[in-house]
């Protein structure tokens, strides 16, 4: 799982994605959670990045 980004549903969402494409593709801090619970924890603790 990558860190990802939060874009939201603003009218300029596509532009935000384009502007942050390098961040979206960045796999430097990628993690493979050892369990479904760890994946859940990752998702709920990083909601708006």
C-alpha positions in Angstrom: 0.0 0.0 0.0 1.2 3.4 -0.8 0.6 6.5 1.2 -1.7 8.0 -1.5 -3.3 11.4 -1.4 -6.7 12.8 -0.5 -8.4 14.6 -3.4 -12.0 14.9 -2.3 -14.9 15.6 -4.7 -14.2 19.2 -5.6 -14.9 20.4 -9.2 -11.1 20.6 -9.8 -10.4 17.0 -8.5 -8.9 16.0 -11.9 -6.5 18.9 -11.8 -5.5 18.0 -8.3 -4.7 14.5 -9.3 -2.7 15.7 -12.3 -0.8 18.1 -10.0 0.0 15.4 -7.5 0.7 12.6 -9.9 4.3 12.2 -8.7 3.0 11.8 -5.1 0.5 9.2 -6.3 3.1 7.2 -8.0 5.7 7.4 -5.2 6.3 4.0 -3.8 9.2 4.9 -1.5 7.1 4.4 1.7 5.1 1.5 0.4 4.1 -1.1 3.0 2.6 -4.6 2.8 0.4 -5.0 5.8 0.7 -8.4 7.6 -3.0 -8.7 8.1 -6.4 -7.3 7.2 -6.5 -5.6 10.6 -3.2 -3.8 9.9 -4.5 -2.7 6.5 -7.6 -1.3 8.2 -5.5 0.6 10.8 -3.4 2.1 8.0 -6.5 3.3 6.1 -8.2 4.9 9.1 -5.1 6.5 10.4 -4.2 8.2 7.1 -7.5 9.4 5.8 -6.8 12.8 4.4 -3.3 12.9 3.0 
